[in-house]
Amino acid sequence: MTASPESYFDLQLRFAAHYARIARVPLRAAVDTCTNLRRRFGWMDAGRAAHWEAFLHGIAEGADHAQVLRQACETHAARGPTPTLAKAFGCFSYEVHAREGVLRIHFMEPQPRDPRAGPLARLRMHERLAELRALFAHVRAHHPEAVTVLGVSWLYNLDAYKRLFPPGYGASAALPSFPLHLSGSSTWGQVLDHDQQVKPDVRDALLARLDAMAVQAPWRVFALQALVASSPIACFHAWYG
Ligand SMILES: CC(C)(COP(=O)(O)OP(=O)(O)OC[C@H]1O[C@@H](n2cnc3c(N)ncnc32)[C@H](O)[C@@H]1OP(=O)(O)O)[C@@H](O)C(=O)NCCC(=O)NCCS
């Protein structure tokens, strides 16, 4: 976890508190569905469910939220750095949903970050392309079951991200026809800069729109909507091959 995670987490708690009020659900339920804290703390696996339960308990009991967050950050820090994903290629990682033949792509710069520039900066574009080339060569060798690439992210609003992929994939980006979830970074990621600090203007715009939040689609108050992009994987093999 890098500098000042509290403000990112604090923003998410404020968002969840608002959702709890308008949806008339307990705060702990809103924190569970509207924030990515569990994932960011590295508590997704069953073995760490007790940490998450204790955190939700602290939140639900109306304790000092800043203190509960601090404790969670300390517990996380005590584990040491989050282990690098086995299937990560620099900023990119993937998972295969074998039954559907779908490859999902994720983007997050590993720590420690490169201090020279953001990971999407043009001067670092060749690094990202090399990572994607390696990722797809690996997938080609090990996952013949993957036939379609599918991405769901706010990043598909950015030319700086789309230029890393086959043009048809970026061009396919469109609003999803299914409900989004807020327990990852596909929407929340937009409030962070490349140094993992909250962007003040994005935070302020989000807080200013909380009153417009709809219970059925709380993600719509974000400035950028997560978009869905997809293409046959053959396009990727041809593009990076
Ligand atoms: C992605 C991330 C590195 C962007 O941070 P950043 O500080 O804006 O990064 P940069 O300054 O390097 O900007 C990268 C490019 O994106 C553009 N950009 C970033 N946010 C933008 C926004 N909200 N609107 C328009 N353009 C934007 C910048 O203009 C720049 O493009 P350019 O080089 O063509 O000018 C940062 O948000 C992050 O790490 N987020 C968490 C990871 C994440 O969201 N993952 C998604 C998981 S599905």
PDBQT file of the ligand as one rigid body, heavy atoms in Angstrom, charges set to zero:
ROOT
HETATM    1  C1  LIG A 301      -4.517   4.886 -14.677  1.00  0.00    +0.000 C 
HETATM    2  C2  LIG A 301      -3.753   5.905 -13.854  1.00  0.00    +0.000 C 
HETATM    3  C3  LIG A 301      -2.281   5.529 -13.799  1.00  0.00    +0.000 C 
HETATM    4  C4  LIG A 301      -3.924   7.286 -14.500  1.00  0.00    +0.000 C 
HETATM    5  O1  LIG A 301      -3.317   8.233 -13.640  1.00  0.00    +0.000 OA
HETATM    6  P1  LIG A 301      -2.887   9.662 -14.203  1.00  0.00    +0.000 P 
HETATM    7  O2  LIG A 301      -2.148  10.372 -13.120  1.00  0.00    +0.000 OA
HETATM    8  O3  LIG A 301      -4.062  10.334 -14.800  1.00  0.00    +0.000 OA
HETATM    9  O4  LIG A 301      -1.850   9.177 -15.276  1.00  0.00    +0.000 OA
HETATM   10  P2  LIG A 301      -1.064  10.025 -16.350  1.00  0.00    +0.000 P 
HETATM   11  O5  LIG A 301      -0.774  11.410 -15.869  1.00  0.00    +0.000 OA
HETATM   12  O6  LIG A 301       0.073   9.154 -16.735  1.00  0.00    +0.000 OA
HETATM   13  O7  LIG A 301      -2.126  10.166 -17.541  1.00  0.00    +0.000 OA
HETATM   14  C5  LIG A 301      -2.175   9.194 -18.457  1.00  0.00    +0.000 C 
HETATM   15  C6  LIG A 301      -3.010   9.643 -19.621  1.00  0.00    +0.000 C 
HETATM   16  O8  LIG A 301      -4.384   9.477 -19.336  1.00  0.00    +0.000 OA
HETATM   17  C7  LIG A 301      -5.076  10.721 -19.487  1.00  0.00    +0.000 C 
HETATM   18  N1  LIG A 301      -6.094  10.808 -18.446  1.00  0.00    +0.000 N 
HETATM   19  C8  LIG A 301      -5.997  10.347 -17.180  1.00  0.00    +0.000 A 
HETATM   20  N2  LIG A 301      -7.159  10.586 -16.526  1.00  0.00    +0.000 NA
HETATM   21  C9  LIG A 301      -7.992  11.191 -17.406  1.00  0.00    +0.000 A 
HETATM   22  C10 LIG A 301      -9.314  11.666 -17.335  1.00  0.00    +0.000 A 
HETATM   23  N3  LIG A 301     -10.022  11.570 -16.210  1.00  0.00    +0.000 N 
HETATM   24  N4  LIG A 301      -9.862  12.226 -18.427  1.00  0.00    +0.000 NA
HETATM   25  C11 LIG A 301      -9.154  12.330 -19.561  1.00  0.00    +0.000 A 
HETATM   26  N5  LIG A 301      -7.890  11.897 -19.702  1.00  0.00    +0.000 NA
HETATM   27  C12 LIG A 301      -7.317  11.338 -18.638  1.00  0.00    +0.000 A 
HETATM   28  C13 LIG A 301      -4.006  11.773 -19.339  1.00  0.00    +0.000 C 
HETATM   29  O9  LIG A 301      -4.368  12.966 -19.998  1.00  0.00    +0.000 OA
HETATM   30  C14 LIG A 301      -2.834  11.087 -20.032  1.00  0.00    +0.000 C 
HETATM   31  O10 LIG A 301      -2.994  11.088 -21.437  1.00  0.00    +0.000 OA
HETATM   32  P3  LIG A 301      -1.927  11.765 -22.426  1.00  0.00    +0.000 P 
HETATM   33  O11 LIG A 301      -0.566  11.193 -22.055  1.00  0.00    +0.000 OA
HETATM   34  O12 LIG A 301      -2.367  11.356 -23.794  1.00  0.00    +0.000 OA
HETATM   35  O13 LIG A 301      -2.050  13.218 -22.103  1.00  0.00    +0.000 OA
HETATM   36  C15 LIG A 301      -4.347   5.979 -12.387  1.00  0.00    +0.000 C 
HETATM   37  O14 LIG A 301      -5.666   6.473 -12.473  1.00  0.00    +0.000 OA
HETATM   38  C16 LIG A 301      -4.360   4.635 -11.679  1.00  0.00    +0.000 C 
HETATM   39  O15 LIG A 301      -3.326   4.052 -11.361  1.00  0.00    +0.000 OA
HETATM   40  N6  LIG A 301      -5.573   4.135 -11.384  1.00  0.00    +0.000 N 
HETATM   41  C17 LIG A 301      -5.717   2.858 -10.711  1.00  0.00    +0.000 C 
HETATM   42  C18 LIG A 301      -5.653   1.724 -11.698  1.00  0.00    +0.000 C 
HETATM   43  C19 LIG A 301      -6.966   1.547 -12.438  1.00  0.00    +0.000 C 
HETATM   44  O16 LIG A 301      -7.805   2.404 -12.533  1.00  0.00    +0.000 OA
HETATM   45  N7  LIG A 301      -7.118   0.346 -12.979  1.00  0.00    +0.000 N 
HETATM   46  C20 LIG A 301      -8.312  -0.035 -13.658  1.00  0.00    +0.000 C 
HETATM   47  C21 LIG A 301      -8.583  -1.448 -13.309  1.00  0.00    +0.000 C 
HETATM   48  S1  LIG A 301      -9.852  -2.138 -14.354  1.00  0.00    +0.000 SA
ENDROOT
TORSDOF 0
